[in-house]
Amino acid sequence: MMKPSDMRIILTAAEQPDLISFAGGLPAPELFPVEALKKASEAVFTEDGPVSLQYSPTEGYSPLRSKTLERMEEIGIQANLDQVMITSGSQQAIDLTGRLLLEEGDTVICESPTYLAALNVFNICNANIVDVEMDENGMLMEVLEQQLQENPDAKFIYTIPDFQNPTGRTLSLERRKRMLELAQQYDVLILEDNPYGAIRFSGTPILPIKHFDTEGRVIYMSSFSKILAPGLRLGWICADEVVIEKYRAFKESADMHSDGFAQRLTSKYMEQNDINEHIKKVNTAYLDRCNTMYSCVSQYFPEAVTCVKPEGGLFIWVELPDTIDARKISVACLEQGVAVLPGEAFFATESQSNALRLNFSNASEERIIEGMKRIGEVLHLELRTEAAVK
């Protein structure tokens, strides 16, 4: 479960501009298409007037849902309008899933480590969280099958297949197909959380698990937060019509509908602009920042440190020597003006105390270099102190 101190690190970093923050999962604000959104906003007010500020349908603004369908078609997901519901960010989609599918004691199977805010939802639902180890190609399918055998009543498998949060790893095509086979064999749902899939800046795109789904077994969710702007708080769920109707009932009781003006604004922006061209600009910037951070690991960190170089997304996962406590390091880094997040926050059961998640998207290359130097100094000092004690 996420600890208050972890949240304080993120919030403190967000509020202090002088602090170099690698702690959050924030996109780069200087890349938000502010001028284009201004123009889209004016068009919404001109064309829709007061209607744009009125209550909206719970399932979402139809033109935006249609454009969402088009985005999914581009990556290989075929669906219809009744299979899509707009949510207040993908976080609400996870929360609604917990409310819809979980009762106290129900089992959820997830990657280890995994998205900490998803773990918070599952913990609030008093779920039994069972985790599955990963390697460089994502969740280990033999371990997943073992967990399915041991937990035959599991409600769903939760996975982030593309540039996983926190590790940046991507689930291979072979394992995506195998996961769906196992879900069919053991009659369990898959919750495919894909907020980062469009943020690919190297390698070859891989079809989503939902592409192979012929039984309505995969609930797919994504977000506009990483490809447009998180402040709009818009995401979506794609599932069979019967399932979407159940989600709709839960959303009605939660907030009636997601921000209607934000939905019209996003739809108008996509009508007036090529969002894929915008995403290309974002990915070009993130590639440079990722490469800078990755090279800094070998340049400034101790040799015993290892890390995963992602092909997209927002994060690099750093594993320190076993003797180093990442939480202690995070405190020391904060004293040096750098915010980092200890990896233990992302584990459901047995935590890994020697890992850090570093976010590269929300800092310039100059600040990344300076921040990584400071982290490196902290790590070298810790190792020298350990050696002196021995």
C-alpha positions in Angstrom: 0.0 0.0 0.0 1.3 3.5 -0.8 2.6 5.3 2.3 1.9 9.0 3.0 5.6 9.8 2.8 5.6 8.7 -0.8 2.7 10.9 -1.7 4.4 13.8 0.1 7.5 13.4 -2.1 5.4 13.7 -5.2 3.3 16.6 -4.0 6.3 18.5 -2.6 8.1 18.1 -5.8 5.2 19.4 -7.8 4.9 22.5 -5.7 8.6 23.4 -5.5 10.0 24.6 -8.9 13.6 24.7 -7.6 13.4 21.0 -6.7 14.6 18.7 -9.5 11.8 16.0 -9.5 12.1 12.5 -10.9 9.4 11.3 -8.4 6.1 11.8 -10.2 4.7 10.5 -13.4 4.2 14.0 -14.9 4.2 14.7 -18.7 6.2 17.8 -19.8 4.0 20.9 -19.4 6.0 22.8 -22.0 4.8 20.3 -24.6 1.1 20.8 -23.9 -0.6 22.3 -27.0 -1.8 25.4 -25.2 -2.4 27.6 -28.3 -4.2 24.9 -30.2 -6.3 24.2 -27.1 -7.1 27.9 -26.8 -8.4 27.9 -30.4 -10.4 24.7 -29.8 -11.9 26.3 -26.6 -13.0 29.4 -28.6 -14.6 27.2 -31.2 -16.5 25.2 -28.5 -17.9 28.3 -26.9 -18.7 29.8 -30.3 -20.4 26.7 -31.7 -22.0 25.2 -28.6 -22.3 28.1 -26.2 -24.1 27.4 -22.9 -24.7 23.8 -24.0 -20.9 23.1 -23.5 -21.3 23.9 -19.8 -24.4 21.8 -19.3 -24.7 18.3 -17.8 -23.5 15.6 -20.2 -24.3 11.9 -20.8 -22.7 9.6 -18.3 -21.1 7.4 -21.0 -19.5 10.5 -22.5 -19.7 13.0 -25.4 -20.5 11.0 -28.5 -18.0 12.8 -30.9 -15.2 12.2 -28.4 -16.2 8.6 -28.0 -16.1 8.3 -31.8 -12.7 9.7 -32.0 -11.6 7.4 -29.2 -12.8 4.5 -31.4 -10.7 5.8 -34.2 -7.6 5.9 -32.0 -8.2 2.3 -30.9 -8.7 1.2 -34.5 -5.2 2.6 -35.3 -3.7 0.2 -32.8 -5.8 -2.9 -33.8 -8.8 -2.7 -31.5 -12.2 -3.1 -33.2 -15.2 -1.9 -31.2 -18.4 0.1 -31.5 -19.7 3.2 -29.8 -21.7 1.3 -27.2 -18.5 -0.4 -26.0 -16.8 2.8 -25.0 -17.3 5.0 -21.9 -15.4 8.2 -21.1 -14.0 8.4 -17.6 -12.3 11.0 -15.4 -8.9 9.8 -16.2 -7.8 6.2 -16.4 -7.5 6.3 -12.6 -11.3 6.4 -12.4 -11.5 3.5 -14.7 -9.4 1.4 -12.3 -11.5 2.7 -9.3 -14.8 1.8 -11.1 -13.4 -1.6 -11.9 -12.7 -2.3 -8.3 -16.2 -1.2 -7.3 -17.8 -3.2 -10.0 -15.9 -6.5 -9.8 -14.4 -6.8 -6.3 -15.9 -7.8 -3.0 -13.9 -8.1 0.2 -11.4 -11.0 0.0 -11.6 -11.3 -3.8 -8.3 -12.1 -5.6 -6.6 -9.8 -8.1 -3.5 -11.0 -9.9 -1.0 -8.3 -11.0 2.6 -7.7 -12.0 5.3 -7.3 -9.4 6.0 -4.4 -9.1 2.9 -2.5 -10.5 1.2 0.9 -10.5 0.9 2.0 -6.9 -2.5 3.9 -7.4 -4.0 0.6 -8.7 -2.7 -1.2 -5.6 -4.4 1.5 -3.5 -7.7 0.8 -5.2 -7.4 -2.9 -4.7 -6.4 -2.4 -1.1 -9.4 -0.1 -0.5 -11.6 -2.9 -1.8 -9.9 -5.2 0.7 -8.9 -7.5 -2.2 -6.4 -10.3 -1.9 -3.6 -9.1 -4.2 -1.4 -11.9 -5.7 1.6 -10.8 -7.6 3.6 -12.3 -10.5 7.3 -11.8 -11.1 8.6 -10.1 -14.2 11.6 -10.2 -16.4 12.7 -7.9 -19.2 9.8 -9.1 -21.3 7.1 -8.6 -18.7 5.0 -10.9 -16.5 6.3 -14.5 -16.4 3.6 -16.7 -17.9 4.6 -19.9 -16.0 4.3 -18.0 -12.7 1.0 -16.5 -13.8 -0.4 -20.0 -14.6 0.7 -21.2 -11.2 -1.1 -18.4 -9.5 -4.2 -19.0 -11.6 -4.1 -22.7 -10.5 -3.7 -21.7 -6.8 -6.4 -18.9 -7.1 -9.1 -20.4 -9.2 -11.6 -17.7 -8.1 -9.4 -14.8 -9.1 -11.6 -11.9 -10.5 -9.1 -10.5 -13.0 -5.5 -10.1 -14.1 -4.3 -6.5 -14.0 -1.5 -5.7 -16.5 0.2 -2.6 -17.9 1.6 -4.2 -21.1 3.4 -1.1 -22.6 6.2 0.6 -20.8 5.0 -0.6 -17.5 4.7 1.7 -14.5 7.1 1.5 -12.7 9.6 -0.6 -14.6 9.3 0.7 -18.2 9.1 -3.0 -19.4 7.0 -4.1 -22.2 5.1 -7.4 -22.4 6.1 -9.4 -25.4 3.7 -10.3 -28.2 4.1 -14.0 -27.4 3.3 -13.4 -23.7 0.2 -11.3 -24.6 -1.2 -14.1 -26.5 -0.3 -16.6 -23.8 -1.9 -14.4 -21.1 -5.2 -14.4 -23.1 -5.0 -18.2 -23.5 -4.6 -18.6 -19.8 -7.4 -16.2 -19.1 -9.7 -18.3 -21.3 -8.5 -21.6 -19.8 -9.0 -20.4 -16.3 -12.1 -18.3 -17.0 -10.7 -15.0 -15.6 -10.9 -11.4 -16.9 -8.0 -9.2 -18.0 -7.8 -5.6 -17.1 -5.5 -4.1 -19.7 -4.3 -0.7 -18.6 -2.6 1.2 -21.4 -2.0 4.9 -20.6 1.5 4.9 -22.1 1.2 2.9 -25.3 1.2 5.9 -27.7 4.4 7.2 -26.0 6.7 4.9 -28.0 9.9 6.5 -29.1 11.9 3.4 -30.2 11.3 -0.2 -31.2 8.2 -1.7 -32.9 4.6 -1.3 -31.7 3.0 -4.5 -30.3 -0.7 -5.3 -30.7 -2.7 -4.8 -27.5 -4.1 -7.9 -25.8 -7.6 -6.6 -26.6 -6.8 -7.1 -30.3 -6.9 -10.9 -29.8 -9.9 -10.9 -27.6 -12.9 -12.8 -29.2 -14.8 -13.5 -26.0 -15.1 -10.0 -24.4 -12.7 -11.2 -21.7 -10.4 -8.1 -21.9 -11.4 -4.8 -20.4 -9.2 -2.2 -22.0 -8.6 1.3 -20.6 -6.4 4.2 -21.7 -6.1 8.0 -21.2 -5.6 11.3 -22.8 -3.4 12.4 -19.9 0.0 11.4 -21.4 -0.8 12.3 -25.0 -2.6 15.6 -24.5 -2.8 17.0 -21.0 -3.5 15.3 -17.6 -5.4 18.3 -16.3 -8.3 17.5 -18.6 -8.8 14.3 -16.6 -10.1 12.2 -19.4 -9.7 8.5 -20.0 -11.8 5.7 -21.3 -12.9 2.1 -20.9 -13.6 -0.3 -23.8 -15.5 -3.5 -23.0 -18.6 -5.4 -24.1 -21.9 -3.5 -24.1 -23.3 -5.4 -21.1 -20.1 -4.6 -19.1 -20.1 -0.9 -20.1 -23.7 -0.6 -18.9 -22.6 -1.8 -15.5 -19.8 0.6 -15.5 -22.2 3.4 -16.5 -24.4 2.7 -13.4 -21.4 2.9 -11.1 -20.1 6.1 -12.8 -23.6 7.7 -12.4 -23.3 7.2 -8.6 -19.7 8.5 -8.6 -19.7 11.8 -10.6 -22.6 11.6 -13.0 -20.3 12.3 -15.9 -16.7 13.4 -16.7 -16.1 17.1 -17.4 -18.4 17.9 -20.3 -16.4 21.0 -21.4 -13.1 19.1 -21.3 -14.7 16.4 -23.5 -15.9 18.9 -26.1 -12.5 20.7 -25.9 -10.6 17.5 -26.5 -12.9 16.4 -29.3 -12.6 19.8 -31.0 -8.9 19.8 -30.6 -8.7 16.4 -32.4 -11.0 17.7 -35.1 -8.8 20.8 -35.7 -5.4 19.1 -35.3 -3.6 15.9 -36.0 -3.0 14.5 -32.5 -0.6 12.0 -33.9 1.7 14.8 -35.1 1.6 16.2 -31.6 2.4 12.8 -30.1 5.4 12.6 -32.4 6.8 15.9 -31.0 6.3 14.6 -27.5 8.0 11.3 -28.3 11.0 13.0 -29.9 11.5 15.1 -26.7 11.0 12.1 -24.4 13.5 10.0 -26.4 16.2 12.6 -25.8 15.4 12.9 -22.1 15.3 9.1 -21.7 18.6 8.7 -23.5 20.1 11.4 -21.3 18.9 9.9 -18.1 20.0 6.4 -19.1 23.5 7.5 -20.1 23.8 9.3 -16.7 23.3 6.1 -14.9 26.5 4.6 -16.3 28.3 8.0 -16.1 27.5 9.0 -12.5 26.1 6.0 -10.6 28.2 3.2 -9.0 29.0 0.3 -11.3 26.8 -2.1 -9.3 23.7 -0.2 -10.3 21.5 -1.6 -13.1 18.6 -0.2 -14.9 16.0 -1.0 -17.6 16.1 1.2 -20.8 12.5 1.5 -22.0 11.3 1.9 -25.6 8.7 4.4 -24.4 6.7 5.7 -21.5 7.9 8.0 -18.7 10.1 5.9 -16.4 13.4 4.2 -15.8 13.6 1.5 -13.1 16.9 1.5 -11.3 18.1 -1.4 -9.1 20.8 -0.5 -6.5 23.1 -2.9 -4.7 21.2 -5.2 -2.2 22.8 -3.5 0.8 21.4 -0.1 -0.1 18.0 1.1 1.2 16.3 3.1 -1.5 14.0 4.9 1.0 17.1 6.1 2.9 18.6 7.2 -0.4 15.4 9.1 -1.3 15.6 11.1 1.9 19.2 12.0 1.3 18.5 13.0 -2.3 15.6 15.2 -1.2 18.2 17.0 1.1 20.2 17.6 -2.0 17.3 19.1 -3.9 16.3 16.0 -5.9 13.1 14.0 -5.5 13.0 10.3 -6.3 10.5 7.6 -5.5 11.6 4.4 -3.7 10.6 1.2 -5.5 9.0 -0.5 -2.5 5.9 1.6 -2.9 5.0 -0.4 -6.1 4.9 -3.9 -4.5 1.8 -5.6 -3.3 3.4 -8.2 -1.0 7.2 -8.6 -0.5 8.8 -5.3 -1.5 12.1 -4.6 -3.1 13.9 -2.1 -0.9 16.8 -1.4 -3.3 15.0 0.1 -6.3 14.1 3.6 -7.5 11.6 4.7 -10.1 12.9 7.7 -12.0 10.7 9.9 -14.2 12.5 11.5 -17.2 9.6 13.3 -18.9 9.1 16.3 -16.7 12.7 17.7 -16.6 14.9 19.3 -19.2 18.1 17.5 -20.2 20.2 20.0 -18.2 18.2 19.3 -15.1 18.3 15.6 -15.7 22.1 15.7 -15.8 22.3 17.8 -12.7 19.8 15.7 -10.8 21.5 12.4 -11.8 24.9 13.8 -10.7 23.4 14.6 -7.3 21.9 11.1 -6.9 25.2 9.6 -8.0 27.0 11.5 -5.3 24.5 10.3 -2.7 24.9 6.7 -3.8 28.7 6.8 -3.9 28.7 8.4 -0.4 26.4 5.6 0.9 28.7 2.9 -0.5 31.8 4.6 1.0 30.1 4.8 4.4 29.1 1.1 4.2 32.7 0.2 3.3 34.0 2.2 6.2 31.7 0.6 8.7 32.7 -2.9 7.5 
